[in-house]
Amino acid sequence: MAAKGATVLFVPTNNCLPPNNADVVARARSTQAARAVENGLTVIAADVAGRQGAFVSYGSTNIIDPDGAVLASSKPFVEDLLIADIEPEADKERRGWDSAKNPAIVRAFLEECYEVA
């Protein structure tokens, strides 16, 4: 998508899980940051928050810039509205996901997520 000109990726989610699996905030944020960095675009991820019957959602709503910095993040269990200034740059060269063309991104992602030496 980014290689074809996308500047923002919207990710709607529903991470409502059983309580013993519900704290996925850190994993969700690292995945969102990886998508932002590897594609050179802003990721806006919206998640549900709170309790629904036997299920729980901490809420992993984030706005992450193309360098992986979290611009805004929701508080756990709170319905929240996130606002951040973003500057989509349509004419900026997009990285796009192509491991053959950018193995440094793949290596950095693996080192970050899996602590590969």
N, C-alpha and C positions, 0 to 999 in steps of 0.2 A: 504494500500500500504506500509506504513512504517513498519507495523508489519511483512510484507513479505520481507523486505530488502531494500525498496526504500530509497534513501538518499536525493534526490532532487525532488521537485514537480514543474513542469513547468505549468504556468497558462496563456495561451493566452487569452486576452480579447479585446472587442471592446465596450467601454463605451461611444459611441457617442450618445448623448441624446439631447432632446430639451434644450435650454439654462436655463430654470427654474429648471431643474433636473440634470444639467450636473456636478455639483461639488460633485462627489462621491468619491473623493480622500481619505478623512479621513475614510469613511466607507469601502472602498476597502482595505485600508492599515490595518485596524483593523481586517477585515476578513482574510486577508492573514497572519497576525501575529498569529491569533488564529489557523489557519491550521498548521503553523510552530510549534507552541508550543505544541499543542495537539498531534502531530504526531512525534515530535522530528526530524524534517528534515528541510532543507533549501527550501524556497519558492522563485521561480523566476517568477514574474508576469510581462507580457509585455502587454501594452495597446497602443492604438492609441492616437495621440495628434493633436489638431488643430481644424479647422472648415471644415465641409463638408456640403455645402448647408445651410439648416436651423438647422443643428445639430452641437453640440460642444462636444469636448472631452478635458478635462484638462490633461489627461494622468496620469494614476495611476500605472506607471511602478515602481517596487520595487524589491529589493533583500533583503530577511529577513532571519536571521539565526534561528536555532532551539530554541533559547531562546527568540525569538520575537524581537530582535534588528534589526533595519533597517540598513543594510550595505550600501545600495545605493538607491537613489530615484530620479526620473526624476523631472525636473522643469515643472511647468504648461504651457501648450500650446506649448512646445518645443519638437521637435523630438530629441531624445537623445540616446546615447549608454551608458549603465551602465556597469561598470566593477568592480568586487569585488573578493577578494580571499575567496574561500570557501574550507572547508576541509570535504568532505564527508567521513564519518566513517562507512564503510560497516559492521565492526564487532561490532559496538556500539549497545547496547540494545535499540531498538526502542520502544517508548511509544505506538504508535498506538492509534486509536480511539476506545475506549471501555469504556463507562461510568461506567459499572459495575466494571471494574478493576481499574479505575482511577477517582473517583468522585471529587477529588480536582481540576482536570483540568476543569471539567464542572462547578464547583462552581466559580473558578477564571474567566472563560470566561463569565459567566452570570453576575458576579459582575462588570467586566470591561465594557461589552457592554450595560447592562441594569441598572447599578447602583442599583443592588439588595443588600439589607442589610443582 
